[in-house]
Amino acid sequence: MGEPQPRGRFGEYGGRYAPESLVEACREVDEAFREAWADPGFRGALARLLAVHAGRPTPLTPAWRLSGELGVQLYLKREDLTHTGSHKINNVLGQALLATRMGRRRLIAETGAGQHGVATATAAALLGLEATVFMGERDIERQALNVFRMRMLGAEVVPVTTGSRTLKDATSEAMRHWVGATGDSHYCLGSVVGPDPYPWMVREFQRVIGDEARGQCAAELRTGVPDHVVACVGGGSNAAGTFAGFADTSARFVGVEAEGGAGAARGRLGVLHGCRSLFLQDDDGQITEAHSIAAGLDYPGVGPEHAHLRDLGRARYVTVTDDEAVRAAVRLARTEGIVPALESAHALAWIIRAVAGGELPAGSTVLMTLSGRGDKDISTLKELV
Ligand SMILES: *Cc1c(COP(=O)(O)O)cnc(C)c1O
């Protein structure tokens, strides 16, 4: 999983479908990122921030009791233990440092549940930048705690009142706002979606998950490499970062989507937010709403690299229902003492089903990325558990 070839393309997906002024801004981000990523000074500064502020490396935890019950060896890559509680911080610290290097003084971001918004507000505070976060009005109502966290951190939260007033509209609005602010602002996109170079750049910033896990598996597992690598997929950044660390191995990749947000499993070719990829659409080609109990999986499409990995057969994409995810979250809490984010619980739910159905044979080794902690989901869960 290297640089997209030809430039900006993953097979027939990817590209930079944006108004001329944003094409130019993306070109600048692309150039600055290439330079920074080749600069040991930049990499060193980012590694230090990830260590001293975000708490990396995160542990690889053997899920002892659950493994015993399932008859497979399950290992959890613990992104829930990072500062702010999900993998989003890895990407955001990278982009915030890049923005500083480019002389930008403000970060613009979109957010759905608020996890990416909180991570962006955090990185902005840390590096002395301003932050403007676009958030759908409906999500603002549903996620009061994260809205408060962003404001506490000094970010401006802008309510988006267009369309369905959720993540898709917040992303459109953030991009529109960037058009008029490219000179002093960097658009800090939260997943492996959007125009080139974002899908590639965000995956590189999330690669730290896979690279760390690779070394930890080499030390912990008898086989060195797990048989299966499993992660949940919203836009696809925690999965892409995890897969990247095992690209040169024979590990089988599984991306787990929400039943109501299955861009890779059920989407059709389209263009949204500057990118050609797979999106949920109605018969007229209109992009439809995604629905999931896990707000982070509520994106109606998937990043272009996942669409390509699917076509190549290198990764497979499966879906899990809200119910299965809730049951998996409870099971992990009660066997391992870990309350996962509902997003991450989707990955576990598939593993549990695949063991029952014989797709994961007894004795298999399975690495799963636990993308975040469940605290943010308590108000949802307490109605159901
Ligand atoms: C945002 C989020 C996701 C989904 O985003 P990806 O880009 O697919 O990784 C998954 N888990 C958590 C905890 C999140 O906050």
The ligand as a Tripos MOL2 file, in Angstrom:
@<TRIPOS>MOLECULE
LIG
   15    15     1     0     0
SMALL
NO_CHARGES

@<TRIPOS>ATOM
      1 C1        -14.4730    8.2010   13.4830 C.3       1 LIG1
      2 C2        -14.3770    6.8610   14.0900 C.ar      1 LIG1
      3 C3        -14.3980    5.6760   13.3110 C.ar      1 LIG1
      4 C4        -14.6210    5.6690   11.8280 C.3       1 LIG1
      5 O1        -13.6640    6.3400   11.0690 O.3       1 LIG1
      6 P1        -12.6130    5.6200   10.1220 P.3       1 LIG1
      7 O2        -12.0740    6.7200    9.3040 O.co2     1 LIG1
      8 O3        -13.3450    4.5880    9.3200 O.co2     1 LIG1
      9 O4        -11.5920    4.9970   10.9970 O.co2     1 LIG1
     10 C5        -14.2380    4.4630   13.9450 C.ar      1 LIG1
     11 N1        -14.0710    4.3820   15.2910 N.ar      1 LIG1
     12 C6        -14.0580    5.4950   16.0700 C.ar      1 LIG1
     13 C7        -13.8820    5.3170   17.5440 C.3       1 LIG1
     14 C8        -14.1990    6.7630   15.5020 C.ar      1 LIG1
     15 O5        -14.1870    7.8510   16.2850 O.3       1 LIG1
@<TRIPOS>BOND
     1     1     2 1
     2     2     3 ar
     3     2    14 ar
     4     3     4 1
     5     3    10 ar
     6     4     5 1
     7     5     6 1
     8     6     7 2
     9     6     8 1
    10     6     9 1
    11    10    11 ar
    12    11    12 ar
    13    12    13 1
    14    12    14 ar
    15    14    15 1
@<TRIPOS>SUBSTRUCTURE
     1 LIG1         1 GROUP 0 **** ****
